Amino acid sequence: MSKAAHASPDSVRFGLILRRERQARGWTLRKLAQRAGMNAQYLGVVEAGLNTPSLYTILELAEVLGADAAEMIRECAIARRTPPVKPAESTPVATA
């Protein structure tokens, strides 16, 4: 089975954080890729959580975005330690 078939939860979290940071600046994947000297298709795969970027890539993307790389990684680490929230059980609604 391919590597993409088993997305790492950490990679998915990082991808969501990267997408949030990019979109907060109003940038397209293409614009981020051009500024970082990377391939837009690759960055799309990273944002989808289907590839774990290298430390170099993380640092480069954070620098280009003007984001704090340590905070991005810290957010992933906190999410890793936080248990998932279970959906609330539905309570029957009384009707009159």
N, C-alpha and C positions, 0 to 999 in steps of 0.2 A: 504494500500500500504506500502511496506517496506521502511525503512529509506534510503536505497541505491537508491531508485527510485527518490529521490529528493536531489541530491547533492547540497550542499551549495556552492555558488560561492567562498566564503572565503576558504572553504575546498579544492576546486579545485585549487585555487591559491597557497595555502600552499603546496599541493601535488606536484605541478609543481616545486616549489622552492626546496622542499626536493629532488625530483628526480634530478634536476640540480646540487645540492650540492653533492649528492652521485655520480653521473656520472662524475663530475669534478675530483673526486678522483680515478676514474676507478674502483669503487666498484660495486659489484652485490648487489641485495637485500639481498641475503643470507649472504654476508660478513658484511653488515651493521647490519643485524639482530643478527648475532653472536656477533659482537662487542658491541651492545647495549643490549644484553640479551633479545631480543624480537623475535617475530615470523615473518619470512619473508613474509608469506601470509598476515598477518596483515599490515605490512609495504607497501605491494603492494596495499592494499585497501586504505591506507592513501595517497599514491602517486597518486592514481586514483581519489582522492577527494571524496571518498565514505564514509569516516569516519573523524570526527573532533577529532584530538588527544587532550589529556589532556595537561595541562600546564607542568606537570611532563614529559610527553612523548616528548614534544617539546624541553624542556630544555635538556633532556637526549640525544636526537638525535643530537642536535646542539653541545653538548659537545663531543660526540663520533666523529662527523664529523670535529670538530675543527672550527665550524662555529659560527657566532655571532647570537644567538637566537633573540636578539632585532632587528637586521637588517633583519632577515627573517620575523618577524612580521611587521616591518616597511614597508617592500616591499609589504606585503599583504594590509596594511592600505592605502598606496599610490595608489595601484591598485584599491581599493574600491572607492576612491575619484575621480579617473580619468575616465572621460567619455569614453566609447568604441569608437574606431576609425571606422567610417563608410567607406565601400569600395568606392573608387573613381568611379564616373560614367564613363563608357567607352565613349571615344570620337571617332566619326567616323574618320577613316583614309582616307585621300584623295588618290586616285589612279590615276596614270598618264595614 
